[in-house]
Amino acid sequence: MPMITGTILARNERREIREALVSLRPHVDELLLIDMESEDDTCDVARPLVDKIISHPLIQRFDSARNVAFEHASNDWLLFTK
């Protein structure tokens, strides 16, 4: 069975990030958060629930930031959400 890395892109998602991570965790072997310069405590809330937090500059094409996950994922299969 393939191992899967789940990736969530986030910015200022303090209120929603915990529920999103908890719901994704049972379906993946590794969980990454790509944080786009959050100004709230998104990373603090996420830290105990993820394997890695990757900081990424805020860019207009938010979804293109997901490509950074390829450099950090431990598995061959990636699942992206935003």
Backbone hydrogen bonds in HBPLUS format (Angstrom, degrees):
<---DONOR---> <-ACCEPTOR-->    atom                        ^
c    i                          cat <-CA-CA->   ^        H-A-AA   ^      H-
h    n   atom  resd res      DA  || num        DHA   H-A  angle D-A-AA Bond
n    s   type  num  typ     dist DA aas  dist angle  dist       angle   num
A0029-ASP N   A0004-ILE O   2.80 MM  25  5.44 155.6  1.86 148.8 157.0     1
A0030-GLU N   A0004-ILE O   3.29 MM  26  6.63 142.4  2.44 149.7 151.2     2
A0005-THR N   A0077-TRP O   2.81 MM  72  6.16 162.4  1.84 154.4 159.1     3
A0079-LEU N   A0005-THR O   2.78 MM  74  6.14 155.2  1.84 156.4 159.8     4
A0006-GLY N   A0030-GLU O   2.81 MM  24  6.14 168.3  1.82 158.4 156.0     5
A0032-LEU N   A0006-GLY O   2.78 MM  26  6.13 166.4  1.80 162.6 166.8     6
A0007-THR N   A0079-LEU O   2.75 MM  72  5.99 150.9  1.84 171.6 175.3     7
A0081-THR N   A0007-THR O   2.88 MM  74  6.19 142.6  2.03 161.0 173.2     8
A0008-ILE N   A0032-LEU O   3.03 MM  24  6.42 154.7  2.10 149.8 156.9     9
A0034-ILE N   A0008-ILE O   2.84 MM  26  6.11 170.1  1.85 157.7 160.9    10
A0009-LEU N   A0081-THR O   3.27 MM  72  6.65 153.9  2.34 143.5 149.2    11
A0010-ALA N   A0034-ILE O   2.95 MM  24  6.25 156.4  2.00 165.0 162.7    12
A0036-MET N   A0010-ALA O   2.81 MM  26  6.04 164.8  1.83 168.4 173.3    13
A0016-GLU N   A0013-GLU O   2.92 MM   3  5.38 134.3  2.14 114.7 127.4    14
A0017-ILE N   A0013-GLU O   2.79 MM   4  5.43 154.6  1.85 176.5 171.3    15
A0020-ALA N   A0016-GLU O   3.18 MM   4  6.38 162.6  2.21 156.2 161.6    16
A0021-LEU N   A0017-ILE O   2.93 MM   4  6.09 166.3  1.95 157.7 160.7    17
A0022-VAL N   A0018-ARG O   2.91 MM   4  6.06 169.8  1.92 158.8 162.0    18
A0023-SER N   A0019-GLU O   3.01 MM   4  6.06 153.5  2.08 143.4 150.3    19
A0024-LEU N   A0020-ALA O   3.11 MM   4  6.27 141.8  2.26 141.0 150.8    20
A0025-ARG N   A0021-LEU O   2.90 MM   4  5.91 157.3  1.95 156.4 161.7    21
A0027-HIS N   A0024-LEU O   2.94 MM   3  5.68 158.9  1.98 130.6 137.3    22
A0028-VAL N   A0025-ARG O   3.33 MM   3  5.58 169.4  2.34 114.2 117.2    23
A0051-ASP N   A0031-LEU O   2.77 MM  20  5.37 159.6  1.81 148.5 155.7    24
A0033-LEU N   A0052-LYS O   2.99 MM  19  6.40 155.9  2.05 154.0 161.9    25
A0054-ILE N   A0033-LEU O   2.76 MM  21  6.09 169.7  1.77 167.8 171.1    26
A0035-ASP N   A0054-ILE O   2.81 MM  19  6.07 150.9  1.89 155.0 164.9    27
A0056-HIS N   A0035-ASP O   2.88 MM  21  5.93 152.4  1.95 170.9 163.7    28
A0045-VAL N   A0041-ASP O   3.06 MM   4  6.33 160.2  2.10 157.1 161.8    29
A0046-ALA N   A0042-THR O   2.98 MM   4  6.16 155.8  2.04 149.3 156.7    30
A0047-ARG N   A0043-CYS O   2.84 MM   4  5.74 151.6  1.92 150.8 156.6    31
A0049-LEU N   A0046-ALA O   2.75 MM   3  5.37 153.3  1.82 129.9 139.2    32
A0064-SER N   A0061-ARG O   2.95 MM   3  5.71 147.8  2.06 122.3 131.0    33
A0065-ALA N   A0062-PHE O   3.10 MM   3  5.73 158.0  2.15 117.1 123.6    34
A0066-ARG N   A0063-ASP O   3.21 MM   3  5.74 160.9  2.25 111.6 117.1    35
A0067-ASN N   A0064-SER O   3.37 MM   3  6.06 163.1  2.40 114.6 118.0    36
A0068-VAL N   A0065-ALA O   3.15 MM   3  5.99 163.4  2.17 123.5 127.1    37
A0069-ALA N   A0066-ARG O   2.89 MM   3  5.63 156.2  1.95 121.6 128.5    38
A0070-PHE N   A0067-ASN O   3.20 MM   3  5.76 146.8  2.31 111.8 118.8    39
A0071-GLU N   A0068-VAL O   3.15 MM   3  5.63 139.4  2.32 110.1 119.4    40
A0072-HIS N   A0069-ALA O   3.01 MM   3  5.15 136.7  2.20 102.7 115.0    41
A0073-ALA N   A0069-ALA O   2.85 MM   4  5.76 142.0  2.00 164.7 170.6    42
